[in-house]
Each structure stands twice: as C-alpha cells, then as structure tokens.
Amino acid sequence: MASAANRVLIRQWLPKSSATTAVMVIAAACVTSTTKGYDGSMMNSPNALPSYSEYFVLTTATKALNTCAIWLGGIVSAVVAGPIANRYGRRRSLRWASLFTIFGAILQAAAQNVPMWVVSRMFIGFGTTFSMCAGTAYTAETLPVKWRGWGVGLLGDLYYVGGFLAAGITYGTSRMDSTWAWRVPSALQAFFSITALGFLFVVPESPRWLVKQDRNEEALQVIALMNSDGDCSHPDTIAAYQEILDAMDFERAEGRQFRTQQIVKTRDLRMRIILVASASVCAMLSGNNVVSFYLGDILTNAGISDSNTQLEITIVLNAWCLVVSIIGTRLLDQFGRKTIAIISNSGMVVLLFVVGALTAVYGTSENLSGIYGTVASIFLFQGIYSLAWTPLIMLYPPR
C-alpha cells in the first residue's frame, strides 16, 4: 500500500507538459556525462597545480594511478549495473548511483593520502558507470521518438558542461595557497549528483520497465505524460504503448534474453553486442581520454608550461567542444551516424600525427607560431572527436 501511495504522490508532482517532463528526464539522467566531464577536466587541472602534486608527493606511477582509479571502479560497476537496473528499475538505480558518486566526491575532497584518494575515485567511477548503464537506457526508453535522438545525444554533449565548470572552478581556486585549491573542486563534483537526486524524486519510471513488471496502467500514464501532455487516449500515446507491448510479446515468444547462450545463438543479438563494443573501442581508444586527463602534460610538451595559461586553455577547449558536440548531435540525424563517425575517425587519425609532429618540432623551441599551431591542432582534434563520438557513445548502445 505504501508503495502504491508513493507512486500516486509522485504522479501528482509531475507537470502536465510533455516538453517540461522531457527536460526533467534528461536533467535526471545527465549525472553521468556531466560528472565524467567534470572529472576529466578537474583531474587535468590539479595535475597542473603544485599544491596537489606536492601534497601527495606524486611520481609518474602514482599520478597515473590517481587518474585511472575511476575506471577501476567503473569495471566493477559495469558487471552489476545492468542486472540491478533491470531488476529494481532505472530511476531507483540512478538514485543509488548518485549516492555512490556523492560519497566518493566527499571522500575525495577529504583525502589525506594516495590510497584514500584512489578509493574515493573508485567510488566515483562505480557511481558514474552505474548511472551510465541506467541513464542511457532510461532516457532511450522514456523519451518520445521525436526527442529521443536529441535527448540521448545530449547526455554525451553535457560532458563538456561538466568539463567547462570544472576548469572554471579550478582556475578560480588555483590562486589558493593551500590544499583547498584542489579540495574545493573535488567536493563540488557532487553537485551534479545532488541535482539529479532532486529530479529523480519527480520524474516517472521507464514505461518499458513498468510493462516488463506487469504495471501496464502506470506505463500507459507515463507514455501519455511523455507524448501527449497526459492524454491517455491520444493516438501517439496509444501507438507508443502498443509498440512496447508488441516488442515485449515478441521477446517473450522468442525467448529473447541477453544471456550468453542467447547471444551466441541469435544473430541480431550478436550484432548488437558487436555494435556496442565497436562504439566503445572507437570512443575510448581514440586518444580523447589522454587529452582530457593529461592536457596539462601535453601543453607542457608543446611549450606552454604556465599553469594559469593551461587552465585558461582548458576552459576555452571545453566550451569549444560543447558547441561542436551539439552541432554534431544535429548532424547525426541529418547525415547518419555511420557517415559522421567515419569522417570523425579519419580526421582524428590525421590530427594525431599533426599534434605529434608539431610537438616534436616546436615543443622545446621558442617559436610561438609553432606552439600556437600545436594548440590549434589539439583544438581541432578534440573538436572532430566531439562532432561524432561525444553523442554517439550514448546513442549507439541503447539502440
């Protein structure tokens, strides 16, 4: 009874506007991309701060460990996030993920040594990966078809909102002559998860998950809310609801389950796994993560060693990538995912060689034109990545 009453209370809080609810759904799910974007920029910025490297007495090994610990937590999360989201729901999983991230950010801000820092980042990695698994599925299953491409793509684009804010905050705190120069940005990493928690107590659950739990009446109400301002008799609502029912009936009749045995036996499931894996490989091994987490080192090698200048470049770079990624999200629907991905990968291959060559030739010189050319190439590389893979890494897996 308490659970049913709670669901009614949540529905009463929802605005009777499909557009407003869609924005709230995206805001609730964006915790992954904004937190990861914040983390990439936030970790790059402290690496350029003496108060951070001197406090932890960093070597090359511990510096790398401090950075990559987020992925260690993500590996653990990736194993359990899917089954948990399927059993307990997308919205509840996003709430749990947000709590993990908030705890990790608090622990990170209070870190006294390298082990404490590493553990805190593993909590953040666990939470952000958990929210990625639940958030992309939640957005793809809840948003109407007319907004789905934009909505899911924006989850990737908002990475640079987090990066922009982290760079600006760290630039402001870098003048502090204490460990608060990096503790303040670390603590503020929890902001996105706290904001998401507020929305997650208001937005509805995924209608597809509700149907799978035989809560069809609630699913219909959610679909109506997302498609037709709450009108359950609207043709768009009825069509979307019937589409989910037909898909569920087909999966049950065919015994379709994402289990190892079914994936091996079923051709289209194998193709889905290959598609998801290939998208991840293209996005994660492109070189973008190296630039995101070690931009300070790259700029130092390019001939720009002043920490304030590096932070200023980080701010501008994130703003540039945000604009390009939004443009890319629009172009994906116009020209197709595969076409834009091929253009992006081709451009990145060329620009990686250009950045490497310019760094080798001008990195130790006083030639300002060569140094500026290196920075411009880094901007072009990040831009061409953002054009395709920033939105595609979110768009491909839920398809």
VENKAJO-V44510 format. One record per residue. RES is the residue in one small letter. PHI is phi as a letter, one per 40 degrees, with the letter a starting at -180 (* if undefined). OMEGA is omega in whole degrees, 0 to 359 (* if undefined). BURIAL is + if it has 9 or more other C-alpha atoms within 8 Angstrom, else -. Layout:
res->[RES | RES]
phi->[PHI | PHI]
omega->[OMEGA | OMEGA]
burial->[BURIAL | BURIAL]
//
This chain:
res->[m | a | s | a | a | n | r | v | l | i | r | q | w | l | p | k | s | s | a | t | t | a | v | m | v | i | a | a | a | c | v | t | s | t | t | k | g | y | d | g | s | m | m | n | s | p | n | a | l | p | s | y | s | e | y | f | v | l | t | t | a | t | k | a | l | n | t | c | a | i | w | l | g | g | i | v | s | a | v | v | a | g | p | i | a | n | r | y | g | r | r | r | s | l | r | w | a | s | l | f | t | i | f | g | a | i | l | q | a | a | a | q | n | v | p | m | w | v | v | s | r | m | f | i | g | f | g | t | t | f | s | m | c | a | g | t | a | y | t | a | e | t | l | p | v | k | w | r | g | w | g | v | g | l | l | g | d | l | y | y | v | g | g | f | l | a | a | g | i | t | y | g | t | s | r | m | d | s | t | w | a | w | r | v | p | s | a | l | q | a | f | f | s | i | t | a | l | g | f | l | f | v | v | p | e | s | p | r | w | l | v | k | q | d | r | n | e | e | a | l | q | v | i | a | l | m | n | s | d | g | d | c | s | h | p | d | t | i | a | a | y | q | e | i | l | d | a | m | d | f | e | r | a | e | g | r | q | f | r | t | q | q | i | v | k | t | r | d | l | r | m | r | i | i | l | v | a | s | a | s | v | c | a | m | l | s | g | n | n | v | v | s | f | y | l | g | d | i | l | t | n | a | g | i | s | d | s | n | t | q | l | e | i | t | i | v | l | n | a | w | c | l | v | v | s | i | i | g | t | r | l | l | d | q | f | g | r | k | t | i | a | i | i | s | n | s | g | m | v | v | l | l | f | v | v | g | a | l | t | a | v | y | g | t | s | e | n | l | s | g | i | y | g | t | v | a | s | i | f | l | f | q | g | i | y | s | l | a | w | t | p | l | i | m | l | y | p | p | r]
phi->[* | c | c | c | c | c | c | c | c | c | c | c | c | c | c | c | a | c | c | c | c | c | c | c | c | c | c | c | c | c | d | c | c | c | c | c | c | c | c | d | c | c | c | c | c | d | d | c | b | c | c | c | c | c | c | c | f | c | b | d | c | c | c | c | c | d | c | c | d | c | c | c | c | c | c | c | c | c | c | b | c | c | d | c | c | c | c | b | h | c | c | c | c | c | c | c | c | c | c | c | c | c | c | c | c | c | c | c | c | c | d | b | a | c | d | c | c | c | c | c | c | c | c | c | c | c | c | c | c | d | c | c | c | c | c | c | c | c | c | c | c | b | c | c | d | c | b | c | d | c | c | c | c | c | d | c | c | c | d | c | c | c | c | c | c | c | c | c | c | c | c | c | c | c | c | c | c | a | c | c | d | b | c | c | d | c | c | c | c | c | d | c | c | c | c | c | d | c | c | c | c | b | c | c | c | c | c | c | c | c | c | c | c | g | b | c | c | c | c | c | c | c | c | c | c | c | b | a | f | g | c | c | c | c | d | c | c | c | c | c | c | c | c | c | c | c | c | c | c | c | c | c | c | c | g | c | b | c | b | d | c | c | c | c | c | b | c | c | c | c | c | c | c | c | c | c | c | c | c | c | c | c | c | c | b | c | h | c | c | c | c | c | c | b | d | d | c | c | c | c | c | c | h | b | b | c | c | c | c | c | c | c | c | c | c | c | c | c | c | c | c | c | c | c | c | c | c | c | d | c | c | d | c | c | b | g | c | c | c | c | c | c | c | c | c | c | c | c | c | c | c | c | c | c | c | c | c | c | c | c | c | b | c | b | b | b | c | c | c | c | c | c | c | c | c | c | c | c | c | c | c | c | c | c | c | c | d | b | c | c | c | c | c | c | c | c | d | c | c]
omega->[181 | 180 | 180 | 179 | 180 | 180 | 178 | 180 | 179 | 180 | 179 | 180 | 186 | 176 | 180 | 179 | 181 | 181 | 180 | 180 | 178 | 177 | 180 | 178 | 179 | 180 | 180 | 184 | 187 | 184 | 182 | 187 | 180 | 179 | 179 | 176 | 177 | 183 | 180 | 180 | 181 | 179 | 177 | 184 | 177 | 178 | 178 | 183 | 177 | 183 | 178 | 183 | 180 | 180 | 181 | 182 | 189 | 167 | 178 | 182 | 182 | 176 | 178 | 180 | 178 | 182 | 188 | 182 | 180 | 181 | 176 | 176 | 180 | 179 | 178 | 182 | 183 | 181 | 188 | 188 | 182 | 178 | 180 | 179 | 178 | 183 | 188 | 177 | 183 | 186 | 179 | 178 | 178 | 177 | 179 | 180 | 179 | 180 | 176 | 182 | 179 | 178 | 179 | 180 | 178 | 179 | 180 | 180 | 182 | 187 | 180 | 181 | 183 | 179 | 179 | 178 | 181 | 179 | 180 | 181 | 174 | 175 | 178 | 179 | 178 | 183 | 183 | 177 | 176 | 181 | 176 | 180 | 182 | 187 | 180 | 177 | 181 | 182 | 181 | 182 | 188 | 183 | 175 | 183 | 185 | 180 | 190 | 181 | 179 | 185 | 181 | 177 | 180 | 177 | 175 | 183 | 183 | 172 | 185 | 171 | 176 | 180 | 180 | 181 | 180 | 180 | 179 | 180 | 181 | 176 | 179 | 183 | 183 | 180 | 177 | 182 | 180 | 179 | 177 | 177 | 177 | 179 | 180 | 176 | 179 | 180 | 183 | 176 | 179 | 186 | 184 | 180 | 177 | 177 | 180 | 179 | 179 | 179 | 184 | 175 | 183 | 186 | 182 | 175 | 177 | 180 | 179 | 178 | 179 | 178 | 180 | 177 | 181 | 175 | 189 | 181 | 177 | 180 | 179 | 179 | 178 | 179 | 178 | 179 | 183 | 187 | 191 | 177 | 176 | 181 | 183 | 181 | 182 | 181 | 179 | 179 | 180 | 180 | 180 | 179 | 181 | 179 | 178 | 179 | 180 | 180 | 179 | 179 | 179 | 181 | 179 | 181 | 182 | 183 | 183 | 175 | 179 | 175 | 186 | 182 | 180 | 180 | 180 | 185 | 191 | 186 | 184 | 175 | 176 | 180 | 178 | 180 | 178 | 180 | 180 | 181 | 181 | 177 | 179 | 180 | 181 | 183 | 188 | 181 | 183 | 185 | 182 | 181 | 177 | 179 | 183 | 187 | 184 | 180 | 180 | 179 | 180 | 179 | 177 | 178 | 180 | 179 | 179 | 186 | 180 | 186 | 179 | 178 | 179 | 179 | 178 | 178 | 178 | 179 | 182 | 181 | 179 | 177 | 178 | 181 | 178 | 180 | 182 | 182 | 177 | 175 | 180 | 178 | 178 | 183 | 181 | 179 | 184 | 185 | 179 | 183 | 187 | 181 | 181 | 179 | 179 | 178 | 181 | 181 | 179 | 179 | 181 | 179 | 181 | 186 | 175 | 177 | 180 | 179 | 179 | 181 | 181 | 178 | 180 | 185 | 189 | 185 | 180 | 182 | 175 | 182 | 184 | 180 | 178 | 179 | 178 | 177 | 177 | 179 | 179 | 179 | 176 | 178 | 180 | 179 | 179 | 179 | 182 | 173 | 184 | 181 | 184 | 194 | 176 | 175 | 186 | 181 | 175 | 186 | 186 | 185 | 183 | 187 | *]
burial->[- | - | - | - | - | - | - | - | - | + | + | - | - | + | - | - | + | + | - | - | + | + | - | + | + | + | + | + | + | + | + | + | + | + | + | + | + | + | + | + | + | + | + | + | + | + | + | + | + | - | + | + | + | - | - | - | - | + | - | - | - | + | + | - | + | + | + | - | + | + | + | + | + | + | + | + | + | + | - | - | + | + | - | + | + | + | - | - | + | + | + | + | + | + | + | + | + | + | + | + | + | + | + | + | + | + | + | + | + | - | + | - | - | + | - | + | + | + | + | + | + | + | + | + | + | + | + | + | + | + | + | + | + | + | + | + | + | + | + | + | + | + | + | - | - | - | - | + | + | + | + | + | + | + | + | + | + | + | + | + | + | + | + | + | + | + | + | + | + | + | + | - | + | + | - | - | - | - | + | + | + | + | + | + | + | + | + | - | + | + | - | + | + | + | + | + | + | + | + | + | - | + | + | - | + | + | + | + | + | + | + | - | - | - | + | - | - | + | + | + | + | + | + | + | + | + | + | + | + | + | + | + | - | + | - | - | + | + | - | + | + | - | - | + | + | - | - | + | - | - | + | - | - | - | - | - | - | - | - | - | - | + | + | + | - | - | - | - | + | + | - | - | - | - | + | + | - | - | + | + | + | + | + | + | - | + | - | + | + | - | + | + | + | + | + | + | - | + | + | + | + | + | + | + | + | - | + | - | + | + | + | + | - | + | + | + | + | + | + | + | + | + | - | + | + | + | + | + | + | + | + | + | + | - | - | + | + | - | - | + | + | - | - | + | + | - | + | + | - | - | + | + | - | + | + | - | - | + | + | + | - | + | + | + | - | - | - | - | - | + | + | - | + | + | + | - | + | + | + | + | + | + | + | + | + | + | + | + | + | + | + | + | + | + | + | + | + | - | -]
//
